Amino acid sequence: MTSSAPIGVFDSGLGGLSVVRQMRKDLPNEHILYFGDSANAPYGTKTPEQVRDLSYAIVERFQKQGAKAIVIACNTATSAAVNDLREDFDFPIIGMEPALKVACDRGHGKRQRIIVAATPLTLRERKFADLMQRFESDHTIYRLPCPDLVEIVEHDQLDNQELVDATLRRYLADFDLNEIDSIVLGCTHFVFFRDAFERLVPEHTAIIDGNEGTVHHLRVVLESLGKLAPEDETGTVTLANSDTSAHMADLAQRLLNR
């Protein structure tokens, strides 16, 4: 497999396009195959077994397309499937987890109050429980399931500011936001709401996502294997979706370029 082989990126739907945007910025020479499973979205309300089965089918698709590495641009699919996938496939598989360490490190030793916004399944899975256990003795961490945010992206309602703001206010209503140091966006769909979160929370509250860290990790892994694309290569992005409608193709392209 050559260093010019593509990288497969997948998500339960369109949220992973926020990761692809970061990849285009930080790894401009790479060829990216993106698959959004919008026909089966959302993953966050499914069982772990269902998510594993869907993830396996997508990774097998990328294997047939000659992918040199896979990025699971979905915290939910990472939680449910990444360990099993790594056992059964021989190329690098990069997963995602909520950037809780980044949020905790911001305090430089001072106790932080952190909201982790994610899908219900991500917050229920053992993987997140293990992550949270590393930090919860020194920090106050609140789980916040936000399934409706996935639906807003998938149904092309991001530009409906009234709906977006009302939904975020409903989810945040139980918190004194003046006491919150940061909100971790633990779902790639939620990255599209960064501006809306920043509009609604105090200036001191940081909005943190894991996209940049994930892409940096991908770069390190590819570099260690000698698999980074040549610097004279012109990177490309190829979009595919289990929902094959023209509207979904148009929405994916708009989100990629948003």
C-alpha positions in Angstrom: 0.0 0.0 0.0 1.5 3.3 -1.1 1.7 6.5 0.9 -0.7 8.0 -1.7 -3.5 5.6 -0.7 -6.6 7.2 0.8 -7.7 7.6 4.4 -11.2 6.4 5.2 -13.2 8.6 7.5 -16.7 7.7 8.7 -19.4 8.9 11.0 -23.0 8.1 11.9 -23.9 10.9 9.5 -22.6 14.3 8.7 -20.8 15.3 11.9 -17.5 13.8 10.8 -17.3 16.4 8.1 -16.0 18.7 10.8 -13.1 16.3 11.2 -12.5 16.2 7.4 -12.3 20.0 7.4 -9.6 19.8 10.0 -7.8 17.2 8.0 -7.9 19.3 4.9 -6.3 22.1 6.8 -3.6 20.1 8.6 -3.0 17.3 6.1 -3.6 19.0 2.7 -1.8 16.3 0.7 -4.0 13.4 1.8 -6.8 11.7 -0.2 -9.8 11.4 2.0 -12.8 9.0 1.5 -15.7 10.1 3.7 -18.7 7.9 4.4 -21.6 9.3 6.4 -24.2 6.7 7.5 -27.1 9.2 7.6 -29.6 6.5 6.6 -28.9 4.9 10.0 -28.4 8.1 12.1 -28.4 8.7 14.9 -26.0 6.1 16.4 -26.2 7.7 19.8 -29.6 6.1 20.6 -28.7 2.6 19.3 -27.4 -0.4 21.1 -23.6 -0.9 21.2 -24.1 -4.1 19.1 -26.0 -2.2 16.4 -23.3 0.4 16.2 -20.5 -2.3 16.0 -22.3 -4.0 13.1 -22.7 -0.8 11.2 -19.1 0.2 11.9 -17.7 -3.1 10.6 -19.6 -2.8 7.4 -18.2 0.6 6.7 -14.6 -0.4 7.6 -14.9 -3.4 5.3 -16.0 -0.9 2.5 -12.9 1.2 3.1 -10.7 -1.9 3.1 -12.0 -2.8 -0.4 -11.2 0.8 -1.5 -7.6 0.4 -0.4 -7.5 2.7 2.6 -4.2 3.0 4.4 -5.8 4.2 7.7 -9.3 4.8 9.1 -10.5 7.6 11.3 -13.7 6.9 13.2 -14.9 10.5 13.2 -17.6 9.6 15.7 -17.3 9.4 19.5 -20.2 6.9 19.7 -18.8 4.5 17.1 -15.4 4.7 18.8 -16.9 3.8 22.2 -18.8 0.9 20.8 -16.4 -0.6 18.2 -12.8 0.7 18.1 -11.3 -2.1 20.2 -12.9 -4.9 18.2 -12.1 -3.2 14.8 -8.4 -2.9 15.8 -8.3 -6.6 16.6 -9.7 -7.6 13.2 -8.1 -5.1 10.7 -4.3 -4.6 10.1 -4.3 -0.9 9.2 -4.3 2.0 11.8 -7.7 2.8 13.2 -7.9 6.2 14.9 -10.8 6.8 17.3 -12.1 9.8 19.0 -13.0 10.5 22.6 -14.3 13.6 24.3 -11.4 16.1 24.9 -11.8 15.9 28.7 -8.0 16.0 29.4 -7.7 19.3 27.4 -10.5 20.8 29.5 -8.9 19.7 32.8 -5.4 20.9 31.8 -6.7 24.4 31.2 -7.0 24.8 35.0 -3.2 24.3 35.5 -3.9 22.4 38.7 -7.1 24.4 39.7 -10.3 22.4 39.9 -12.4 22.8 36.8 -16.2 22.5 36.3 -16.8 20.9 33.0 -19.8 19.9 30.9 -19.3 17.0 28.5 -22.0 17.3 25.8 -22.3 14.1 23.8 -24.7 11.4 22.6 -26.5 9.2 25.2 -24.5 6.1 24.1 -21.1 7.8 24.3 -21.9 8.9 27.9 -23.2 5.4 28.9 -20.3 3.4 27.5 -17.5 2.0 29.6 -14.9 3.9 27.5 -16.2 7.2 28.7 -16.6 5.9 32.3 -12.9 5.0 32.3 -12.0 8.4 30.8 -14.1 10.2 33.4 -12.6 8.2 36.3 -9.1 9.5 35.4 -10.2 13.1 36.2 -13.3 13.2 38.4 -11.5 13.2 41.7 -9.8 16.5 40.8 -12.5 18.1 38.7 -16.3 18.4 38.6 -17.6 16.8 35.5 -21.2 16.9 34.3 -22.6 14.5 31.6 -25.0 16.2 29.2 -26.7 14.0 26.5 -27.8 16.2 23.6 -29.3 13.9 20.9 -31.4 16.6 19.3 -28.3 18.4 18.1 -27.5 15.5 15.8 -31.0 15.7 14.3 -30.6 19.5 13.7 -27.5 18.8 11.6 -28.9 15.8 9.8 -32.2 17.7 8.9 -30.4 20.8 7.6 -31.6 23.1 10.4 -28.3 24.6 11.4 -29.2 28.0 10.0 -32.5 28.0 12.0 -31.0 30.2 14.8 -34.2 30.3 16.7 -34.3 26.5 16.9 -30.6 26.1 17.6 -30.6 28.6 20.4 -33.8 27.2 22.0 -32.4 23.7 21.9 -29.1 24.7 23.5 -30.8 26.8 26.1 -33.1 23.8 27.0 -30.0 21.5 27.4 -28.1 24.1 29.4 -31.0 25.3 31.6 -30.0 23.2 34.7 -26.6 24.8 34.9 -25.3 28.0 36.4 -23.1 28.8 33.4 -21.2 31.4 35.3 -19.8 28.5 37.3 -18.8 26.4 34.2 -15.2 26.6 33.0 -15.6 24.7 29.8 -17.9 22.7 27.6 -16.5 19.7 25.8 -18.1 18.9 22.5 -18.0 15.1 22.6 -19.7 14.5 19.3 -18.4 15.6 15.9 -21.9 16.9 15.0 -21.7 19.4 17.9 -18.6 21.1 16.4 -21.0 22.8 13.9 -22.7 24.5 17.0 -19.5 26.1 18.3 -20.5 29.6 17.4 -24.0 29.1 18.9 -22.5 27.8 22.2 -20.1 30.7 22.3 -23.0 33.1 21.8 -24.9 31.7 24.8 -22.3 31.1 27.4 -20.1 33.6 29.4 -16.9 34.8 27.7 -14.7 32.8 30.2 -16.3 29.5 29.3 -14.1 27.6 26.8 -15.7 25.5 24.0 -13.5 22.5 23.4 -13.6 19.7 20.7 -11.3 16.9 19.9 -10.9 17.3 16.2 -7.5 19.0 16.1 -6.0 16.4 18.5 -7.4 13.6 16.5 -5.9 14.8 13.3 -2.5 15.4 15.0 -2.6 11.9 16.3 -3.4 10.6 12.8 -0.4 12.6 11.4 1.9 11.1 14.1 0.8 7.5 13.3 1.1 7.9 9.5 4.5 9.6 9.9 5.8 6.8 12.1 4.8 4.3 9.4 6.2 6.3 6.5 2.7 6.6 5.2 2.2 10.4 5.0 1.2 11.5 1.4 4.0 13.1 -0.6 4.3 16.9 -0.1 3.8 17.4 -3.9 0.5 15.5 -3.8 -2.8 17.5 -4.2 -5.2 16.2 -1.6 -8.8 15.3 -2.5 -12.1 14.6 -0.6 -14.6 12.1 -1.9 -18.0 12.1 -0.2 -20.4 9.1 0.0 -23.4 8.5 2.2 -25.8 5.7 2.9 -28.6 8.2 2.2 -28.1 8.6 -1.6 -30.5 11.5 -2.1 -29.5 14.6 -4.0 -30.4 16.7 -0.9 -28.0 14.8 1.3 -25.2 15.1 -1.2 -25.8 18.9 -1.4 -26.0 19.2 2.4 -22.7 17.3 2.9 -21.0 19.5 0.4 -22.3 22.6 2.1 -21.2 21.4 5.6 -17.8 20.6 4.3 -17.4 24.1 2.9 -19.3 25.8 5.8 
